[in-house]
Amino acid sequence: MSSMSPSGPVPGAPGSAPAGAMPPYMPPTAPPPVQAPASPPPAQPPTGYGATAYPPQGPYQNPAPTRKSIHERRAPSIPGLLGLLILLLIVAYGLYSIYLGIAAGQKFRGTTDLVAIVIGIVCLVFVFLFQSAFTIVQPGQTKVLQFLGNYVGTIRATGLRMTYPFTTKRQVSVKVRNFETREIKVNDSQGNPVIIAAIIVWQVHDTAQSVFQVEYYEQFVQVQAEAALRHIATIHPYDNGESGEATLRGATDQVAAELAHEVGERISIAGVTIVETRISSLSYAPEIASAMLQRQQAQAVLAARAKIVEGAVSMAESALKRIETEGIVKLDDDRKAAMVANLLVVLCSDSRAMPTLNTGM
């Protein structure tokens, strides 16, 4: 049996083509040079709801205001009696026009003057609508006017006034008012807990800011006053400060002036000005009051002792000089020292001196 060869050309045989389309052989090429990684692009600030960058790149800054601050301006108004007189004249003119229109109909057999009647009705409606333009302003009070949500102005003139109709009128007091803060416990600059309270005298000077810039300006003033009082108490010692340092107990006028400045800066946005501030209550906290009282008593005793010793030395010196000047007795150094010692003991002792007599026995 003869061996059968596979059909088709034999691979690798000379003169035969490959079985399929093979790509031509290409020599290996050198690898591309490695490039340094490009620097990452600068981070873009996130956008959208809740897109806040943490940590912040710089100190917090308040956003720029989108609208201008509202300041008080005078609302146009006239005296109420003058406005009432004008309305009465308009009423009289309207009634007279209606009468002329009806009378013309009776004169010309039923043909009324419609123009005169319409004018009279318009005058009466105008007077009816302008009834809301009257307002009464008490002394020490103002009226802040709003028309359809917009600030119109403030009426400061007292009495019966006439202004724009259909305005919302809000009463704001410009009287001088005062209140006393509650007693708060705070640590002074030396870390000692103290209890302090103050009296704040204030007044509204810009009614528009007090109404539209803050919510409940009376409560705003009280809260900011307590915050300012806490800050002032923490930067001053209660007493026994360094040389030239203002203390809460020793420099009350300076502390009151600093408190007025601090409170005035905090509440200026509400259109309120500070008239006067005073410290009304100041004491150590109960937990250290007894210890601080002992320290104060010790300091008082030391000061009294120093004064007594100073006086005793002066009296002993005066006695020695007088004895030597008048020649009462000749004293050597030892007897002078003994005499000075006895005088100091007698003058500086708390108890009554008991002299000892030497009889020579």
Secondary structure as GFF3:
##gff-version 3
##sequence-region A 1 361
A	DSSP	beta_strand	78	79	.	.	.	ID=ss1
A	DSSP	alpha_helix	80	107	.	.	.	ID=ss2
A	DSSP	alpha_helix	114	129	.	.	.	ID=ss3
A	DSSP	three_ten_helix	130	133	.	.	.	ID=ss4
A	DSSP	beta_strand	134	137	.	.	.	ID=ss5
A	DSSP	beta_strand	141	147	.	.	.	ID=ss6
A	DSSP	beta_strand	150	155	.	.	.	ID=ss7
A	DSSP	beta_strand	159	162	.	.	.	ID=ss8
A	DSSP	beta_strand	168	173	.	.	.	ID=ss9
A	DSSP	beta_strand	177	180	.	.	.	ID=ss10
A	DSSP	beta_strand	184	187	.	.	.	ID=ss11
A	DSSP	beta_strand	193	204	.	.	.	ID=ss12
A	DSSP	alpha_helix	207	212	.	.	.	ID=ss13
A	DSSP	alpha_helix	217	234	.	.	.	ID=ss14
A	DSSP	alpha_helix	252	267	.	.	.	ID=ss15
A	DSSP	three_ten_helix	268	270	.	.	.	ID=ss16
A	DSSP	beta_strand	272	284	.	.	.	ID=ss17
A	DSSP	alpha_helix	286	326	.	.	.	ID=ss18
A	DSSP	alpha_helix	333	348	.	.	.	ID=ss19
###
